[in-house]
Amino acid sequence: MRDDEQLDQQWRDGLRTLATHLAATVPPGAPERVADIVRRNARRRAALRATTSIVALAALIALVVTITLSHNGATRVHITPGTAPPTTPTVSGPQFVPPNVATAVHATLLIDAQNTLHLTARVISPALRPPVTVDGDIVHLNTPGPYAFVIEGAAGHSIGFTDLPNRDRIITDNHTPQRVTINLPRGEFILDCNVPGHAAAGMLLHVIVGGGTPNAPTSTIAPIVTSNTGIVIMPQLRGFAITSARPLLRAAGLGVLVAFAHSATQPAGSIITTEPPAGTHIQRGTTVTVIVSRGH
Amino acid sequence: MVVWSEELASFYANDYTRHVAVVALVCGDVERAREAVDEAVARAVDQHRKGVTIERLGAWIRTVAINVARSQARRRRAENRAHERILRVVSDRSGEPDLERAIDVGRALDQLPERQREVAVLHYLCDLPVDDVADALGVSAGTVKTSLYRARAALATLLDPEAV
C-alpha cells in the first residue's frame, strides 16, 4: 500500500496536469453567452411572477364565485340515521354549555315533526364584536374564515354536511355525542330546511359558531381547519382563553397539552403561543402544546 | 445591457478557461462545464446588479458552477463515464511525459461517484482545506475525509493492482 502523502501528491500533480491540458482546449469565454443567460433568467423570473399573479387571480375569482354561489344556493344539512337511532326524539332545551369567552354565537338547530330544520341563534356577548351574526336562518360570517362550527348531535346519528362550498369538507361522524368541525369561507350561509324524511323529528342540535375574545377585540375567531383528509391547520390562538380553545381543539380531533408560562402581555389564562405554531399542517390525533399565561 | 464589473471582466479574461477545466473534471464534459460557468457568471452579474458584493469572485463562481453542473447532470440523467471523453481530449495532446501519470489520476477520478469527484477536485486541484470543501459542497468534514480516503484508494488500486 502506498503512502497517503505520496498518493495525495500524485492526485495534486495529476489533476493539475489534466486541468492545464483541458484548459488549453476550452474556447475562450464569450461574454455574449453570459448576457444571453442573464436575459433568459430575467425572463424566467418575470414569467414566474406572472404565473404567480395568474394563480392568485384565479384563486380570487374562485373565492368570489364561491361566495356568490353560497349567497344564492342553500347549504343543506342532512341528518341520516346511524347504527342506533333513538326511539324517542330528544326534544329539550340547550344541552351543550358553550365555551365561555370565545363563543360569540350560540345557535340551535331543531328538526320539527315536519322534518323542517329550524336554526335559532343568539349572540352570547355582543360586546365582543362577534364575527358571526345570525339573522333568521342566515348565518353572516363577517370576517374572513374559515370558521369552526362545533355541532353536537343526538346519539347514534351521523351528521353529514353536503353541498358546502368546498366539497372536501364534507364530514360525517358516527361517534356519540357527535361533534364535528366544519369550515366555511367568508360569506352568508343558509342552513337549508330540507331535511330528509328519515331524520328524527324533534331532534335537537346545538351549534357553536366561532367566537371573539375580550383580549384581542379585533382578532377573528379561532378557526379550527379540518378536512376529511385528516389534516388540521393549527389555528392562531394567541390571546384566546384556554377554556375556550380547548373544546375547539378537541373538536378538531387534537389532543391538548397545557403548559404555563409567565407573560407580561397576556393576562392569566390566555394563550401565549402554541407548539406547533399557527398555520402548521398537522395530522388529526396529534397532541399539541398550548402555552398559557400565568400572568406576570 | 449587462452590468459588467471590472472584476468580472478580469475573471473572464484571465480565469475563465481554468474554471471551466475544473468544472469539466467534475462533470466530465467541457461543453457542459462551459454552460455551467456561464450560468454561474450570469448569476454573479445578477447579484452585482442587486448591489451584492461577492467576495472572492473566482471561488464563488466555481462553487456555483459545480452546483449548476450537478443539477444539469441530474436533469440529463447523468451520462455515465463522461470522463472517458475528457481523457480522449487530453490524450490527443499526448507526448508530454507528465500526461502519462496524469491519465492514471483521470482514470481514478472516473471511478469515483459524483460527490467524491467534487471533493477530490476542490481539495487537490483548488487547494481547499477539508473544512472549506465541506462548506463549499454543503457536506460534513467527515464526508470529505471519507471521499479523500476513497480517492486515494482508487488511485492506489490503479497504480498497483496487486497490492490491494
HADDOCK unambig.tbl for C-alpha pairs under 7 A between the chains (distance, minus, plus):
assign (segid A and resid 1 and name CA) (segid B and resid 163 and name CA) 5.85 0.50 0.50
assign (segid A and resid 2 and name CA) (segid B and resid 156 and name CA) 6.56 0.50 0.50
assign (segid A and resid 7 and name CA) (segid B and resid 152 and name CA) 5.91 0.50 0.50
assign (segid A and resid 8 and name CA) (segid B and resid 152 and name CA) 6.91 0.50 0.50
assign (segid A and resid 11 and name CA) (segid B and resid 105 and name CA) 6.15 0.50 0.50
assign (segid A and resid 11 and name CA) (segid B and resid 124 and name CA) 6.32 0.50 0.50
assign (segid A and resid 12 and name CA) (segid B and resid 124 and name CA) 4.74 0.50 0.50
assign (segid A and resid 12 and name CA) (segid B and resid 125 and name CA) 5.83 0.50 0.50
assign (segid A and resid 14 and name CA) (segid B and resid 101 and name CA) 6.49 0.50 0.50
assign (segid A and resid 14 and name CA) (segid B and resid 102 and name CA) 3.93 0.50 0.50
assign (segid A and resid 14 and name CA) (segid B and resid 105 and name CA) 5.47 0.50 0.50
assign (segid A and resid 15 and name CA) (segid B and resid 102 and name CA) 6.65 0.50 0.50
assign (segid A and resid 15 and name CA) (segid B and resid 105 and name CA) 6.78 0.50 0.50
assign (segid A and resid 15 and name CA) (segid B and resid 125 and name CA) 5.86 0.50 0.50
assign (segid A and resid 16 and name CA) (segid B and resid 125 and name CA) 5.94 0.50 0.50
assign (segid A and resid 17 and name CA) (segid B and resid 99 and name CA) 6.68 0.50 0.50
assign (segid A and resid 17 and name CA) (segid B and resid 102 and name CA) 6.16 0.50 0.50
assign (segid A and resid 18 and name CA) (segid B and resid 102 and name CA) 6.21 0.50 0.50
assign (segid A and resid 19 and name CA) (segid B and resid 18 and name CA) 6.99 0.50 0.50
assign (segid A and resid 19 and name CA) (segid B and resid 21 and name CA) 5.30 0.50 0.50
assign (segid A and resid 19 and name CA) (segid B and resid 22 and name CA) 6.27 0.50 0.50
assign (segid A and resid 21 and name CA) (segid B and resid 90 and name CA) 6.29 0.50 0.50
assign (segid A and resid 22 and name CA) (segid B and resid 21 and name CA) 5.50 0.50 0.50
assign (segid A and resid 22 and name CA) (segid B and resid 90 and name CA) 6.48 0.50 0.50
assign (segid A and resid 23 and name CA) (segid B and resid 17 and name CA) 5.06 0.50 0.50
assign (segid A and resid 23 and name CA) (segid B and resid 18 and name CA) 5.18 0.50 0.50
assign (segid A and resid 23 and name CA) (segid B and resid 20 and name CA) 6.99 0.50 0.50
assign (segid A and resid 23 and name CA) (segid B and resid 21 and name CA) 5.01 0.50 0.50
assign (segid A and resid 26 and name CA) (segid B and resid 17 and name CA) 5.69 0.50 0.50
assign (segid A and resid 28 and name CA) (segid B and resid 17 and name CA) 6.50 0.50 0.50
assign (segid A and resid 29 and name CA) (segid B and resid 12 and name CA) 6.20 0.50 0.50
assign (segid A and resid 29 and name CA) (segid B and resid 16 and name CA) 6.16 0.50 0.50
assign (segid A and resid 33 and name CA) (segid B and resid 38 and name CA) 6.93 0.50 0.50
assign (segid A and resid 34 and name CA) (segid B and resid 38 and name CA) 5.35 0.50 0.50
assign (segid A and resid 34 and name CA) (segid B and resid 39 and name CA) 6.78 0.50 0.50
assign (segid A and resid 34 and name CA) (segid B and resid 41 and name CA) 6.71 0.50 0.50
assign (segid A and resid 34 and name CA) (segid B and resid 42 and name CA) 5.35 0.50 0.50
assign (segid A and resid 35 and name CA) (segid B and resid 2 and name CA) 5.93 0.50 0.50
assign (segid A and resid 37 and name CA) (segid B and resid 39 and name CA) 6.48 0.50 0.50
assign (segid A and resid 37 and name CA) (segid B and resid 42 and name CA) 6.13 0.50 0.50
assign (segid A and resid 38 and name CA) (segid B and resid 42 and name CA) 5.22 0.50 0.50
